[in-house]
């Protein structure tokens, strides 16, 4: 066990988890500020406007973050060539994505959208694409410290701006959006500095052969990531039309609090993607199964504690308008816990350049989620959306476990049963008189 704990994989998990905990704390403070000063209805409006760039970014990104990680980790091209190809793609995809977001929000968005709000929201998309591309490069290089900084910088900047806007102007939905936009611009600038300060090659080269290879590799990731993202974003979109802003605000905060338990999962996922991208052996199978089972139980236990805390603290911290958040969270817990299996195992396949499995699984899962949402949201609101999400996550987990079990030849027990070695407990030694 000592060897496992000192391995690069688990060191990376620890490093990323520490950063995620810092991000968690900073993000929670931002959540409290937004909930307190905007209320459930304002929180719902904020979720409704950001669902458009968040959904489109996964599609127009073209999987270039994963392609960058794969090409960098496998050393399939020089760094300056990979970066040059990323630059061309970001310009093209960013322009297309921004145009799609503006058009979609203008034609189909809620009535309260103004042109300035639409432009501010849409402008976050190309910045997100750019930072995500560099995150892929950092992971491919195993530069976990640089990756970690990019993760928490934006949240810290966003928190500071939210406080500033509230003190000076009084927070509104538009100012909350503006805070995200400005923090994204600053974070992108800092990301550029991080990369070029440590890079030996400062120039950019373009190879259409490499660009084509990255695009072909990335486009499968893009569709898969779009479907993964759509599993949650579909709830937000449908609630925009089938329910009220108040119910949407309850659901958005419930999901945000429930997904706090995925901070450990995020650390495991990115560490596995980084390790898988540079691994040429099959020795990660056991590590993946171990990571999945330990993270599942840790997430389940943490979810129960978060629920208990939310039961007592939601109203004092977030306000009376969010008093039903714990009721919604209770229905999300099974999905959050079982969703661990899909996230961890999918990270293994993504890191090895095999995203097609998640594409198929999530296509079915999203379809199931949409059907359930259409049936349950009109009658049960946020609770109906939570039930739909949990069922779809449970489905994706069961299918993913069986797929990985087939490839790894591991027993089903390896995915659920905690072993003594997992807890660093040495096996019982046999006595002197034992045969």
FENTATA-V446808 format. One record per helix or strand of 3 or more residues. SS is the DSSP state (helix for helix, strand for strand). FROM is the first residue (numbers start at 0). LEN is the number of residues. If there is no record, write none. Layout:
<<SS;FROM;LEN> <SS;FROM;LEN>>
//
This chain:
<<helix;1;4> <helix;7;53> <helix;63;10> <helix;78;30> <helix;114;27> <helix;143;25> <helix;172;26> <helix;207;35> <helix;244;33> <helix;283;35> <helix;319;3> <helix;324;27> <helix;355;25> <helix;381;27> <helix;411;4> <helix;419;4>>
//
